[in-house]
Amino acid sequence: MRILVAGATGVIGHPLVGALRARGHEVSALVRQESRERAPEADHVVVADALDREAVLSAVSAARPEVIVHQMSALRLLGDDPVAAFALTARLRTEGTANLIEAARAAGARRLVAQSIAFAAAPASVPVVDEDAPLYVDAPDPGWAATVRAVAELERLVLDSGPLAGVVLRYGTLYGPGTMYARTGGAAQAVLAGQLPLPGDGAGIMSFLHVEDAVGATVAAVESDAIGVFHVTYDDPAPAAQWLPHYAQVLAGPSPRTIPAELAPRMLGWYLTHQLTAAHGASNDRARTTLGWKPLRPSWRDGLGQE
Ligand SMILES: NC(=O)c1ccc[n+]([C@@H]2O[C@H](COP(=O)([O-])OP(=O)(O)OC[C@H]3O[C@@H](n4cnc5c(N)ncnc54)[C@H](OP(=O)(O)O)[C@@H]3O)[C@@H](O)[C@H]2O)c1
């Protein structure tokens, strides 16, 4: 198939281009002008900024893809400028997605697979939720509410993108090379510096995913005829009280100290406190049964903190 990967220089996008080519597909990498030298080896490279509608229209029409994969975010800026990272990512999820869909329709593409997140669920009565659980669009933190609204808008656009068949892949918290949880990433640095304590009973649940399994699930979604929303996560969502001490141990960092839950928002901010004390895990049953995807790794215990 002819496939266009938007976000082809990214943590998932870069290895995805190679994985799709290894499956015999003809792959175009969509990159920004300033990132050209970081483009992966692809059959074709087309250049556009996703927020420039005309440039996207002409890049996608040149690639004539049957399938488009949207892996664009500005989260790489998180360490330097979190406000800009979230604001730009929200624009990529809304305007960028709309531009890509318009261009995909004009170029006659038939399928769109887009990146979303598996950790945006609203409070629920069960610890692990499925894809039908509501998103936390009314979170009390304005920043997180804005992020979740942009995620919800991306998902709405993709699912309503007829005649394109739309697929939303809600990846779990990524670990592995290039991610925040890599040994060189921001989360590892915080743990090593003793700056990531465990608030209260650490009951917030995380669903992890190694980058290579994100790539594998994306290949499965490209090649499948299934449509809809899929959690792409490991089988064993884990509370912070389990994964955080394990992560610190693998990193050979200090054991995370426990702090009273009520102090956490002031020390860690609303979002991190929520993730560590109240977040829900995301079940992967639908991706396993409908996409036929099976993770390569059995669990986040395989590799978290090791690379
Ligand atoms: N994905 C998530 O939901 C999430 C959540 C929390 C944390 N993180 C962390 O964030 C890091 C990045 O993960 P990621 O895969 O989302 O992002 P990424 O690896 O930074 O990839 C994003 C891709 O989007 C492209 N892009 C950005 N702005 C663009 C624009 N205006 N037009 C066209 N393309 C554009 C980037 O290209 P350029 O090379 O040109 O910039 C890059 O190819 C990881 O450390 C991950 O752990 C991710």
The ligand as a MOL file (V3000), in Angstrom:
LIG
                    3D

  0  0  0     0  0            999 V3000
M  V30 BEGIN CTAB
M  V30 COUNTS 48 52 0 0 0
M  V30 BEGIN ATOM
M  V30 1 N 2.2000 11.0600 22.7210 0
M  V30 2 C 1.7340 11.4590 23.8890 0
M  V30 3 O 0.5680 11.5530 24.0970 0
M  V30 4 C 2.6690 11.8270 24.9940 0
M  V30 5 C 2.1770 12.2300 26.2240 0
M  V30 6 C 3.0700 12.6190 27.2230 0
M  V30 7 C 4.4070 12.6110 26.9490 0
M  V30 8 N 4.8520 12.2010 25.7610 0 CHG=1
M  V30 9 C 6.2760 12.2290 25.5180 0
M  V30 10 O 6.5290 13.1660 24.4980 0
M  V30 11 C 7.6240 12.7150 23.7220 0
M  V30 12 C 7.2340 12.7510 22.3010 0
M  V30 13 O 6.2470 11.7880 21.9010 0
M  V30 14 P 5.4180 11.9100 20.5190 0
M  V30 15 O 5.5540 10.6710 19.7160 0
M  V30 16 O 4.0470 12.3700 20.8410 0 CHG=-1
M  V30 17 O 6.1080 13.1340 19.7870 0
M  V30 18 P 7.4470 13.2630 18.9460 0
M  V30 19 O 8.3070 12.1000 19.0800 0
M  V30 20 O 8.0130 14.6210 19.2760 0
M  V30 21 O 6.8890 13.2930 17.4660 0
M  V30 22 C 6.0670 14.2960 17.0360 0
M  V30 23 C 6.1700 14.4490 15.5360 0
M  V30 24 O 5.3070 15.5120 15.1600 0
M  V30 25 C 6.0270 16.3590 14.2720 0
M  V30 26 N 5.5340 17.7160 14.2820 0
M  V30 27 C 5.5370 18.5860 15.3150 0
M  V30 28 N 5.0190 19.7670 14.9210 0
M  V30 29 C 4.6810 19.6200 13.6120 0
M  V30 30 C 4.0940 20.4810 12.6600 0
M  V30 31 N 3.7340 21.7430 12.9430 0
M  V30 32 N 3.9060 20.0130 11.3980 0
M  V30 33 C 4.2720 18.7490 11.0710 0
M  V30 34 N 4.8130 17.8840 11.9420 0
M  V30 35 C 5.0160 18.3130 13.2050 0
M  V30 36 C 7.4450 16.2980 14.7740 0
M  V30 37 O 8.2820 16.7700 13.7650 0
M  V30 38 P 9.6020 17.6800 14.0370 0
M  V30 39 O 10.7310 16.6980 14.1500 0
M  V30 40 O 9.6870 18.5300 12.8400 0
M  V30 41 O 9.3690 18.4620 15.2960 0
M  V30 42 C 7.5710 14.8150 15.0510 0
M  V30 43 O 7.8390 14.1050 13.8800 0
M  V30 44 C 8.0000 11.3630 24.2660 0
M  V30 45 O 9.0520 11.5670 25.1880 0
M  V30 46 C 6.7870 10.9060 25.0250 0
M  V30 47 O 7.1430 10.0610 26.0950 0
M  V30 48 C 4.0140 11.8280 24.7630 0
M  V30 END ATOM
M  V30 BEGIN BOND
M  V30 1 1 1 2
M  V30 2 2 2 3
M  V30 3 1 2 4
M  V30 4 1 4 5
M  V30 5 2 4 48
M  V30 6 2 5 6
M  V30 7 1 6 7
M  V30 8 2 7 8
M  V30 9 1 8 9
M  V30 10 1 8 48
M  V30 11 1 9 10
M  V30 12 1 9 46
M  V30 13 1 10 11
M  V30 14 1 11 12
M  V30 15 1 11 44
M  V30 16 1 12 13
M  V30 17 1 13 14
M  V30 18 2 14 15
M  V30 19 1 14 16
M  V30 20 1 14 17
M  V30 21 1 17 18
M  V30 22 2 18 19
M  V30 23 1 18 20
M  V30 24 1 18 21
M  V30 25 1 21 22
M  V30 26 1 22 23
M  V30 27 1 23 24
M  V30 28 1 23 42
M  V30 29 1 24 25
M  V30 30 1 25 26
M  V30 31 1 25 36
M  V30 32 1 26 27
M  V30 33 1 26 35
M  V30 34 2 27 28
M  V30 35 1 28 29
M  V30 36 1 29 30
M  V30 37 2 29 35
M  V30 38 1 30 31
M  V30 39 2 30 32
M  V30 40 1 32 33
M  V30 41 2 33 34
M  V30 42 1 34 35
M  V30 43 1 36 37
M  V30 44 1 36 42
M  V30 45 1 37 38
M  V30 46 2 38 39
M  V30 47 1 38 40
M  V30 48 1 38 41
M  V30 49 1 42 43
M  V30 50 1 44 45
M  V30 51 1 44 46
M  V30 52 1 46 47
M  V30 END BOND
M  V30 END CTAB
M  END
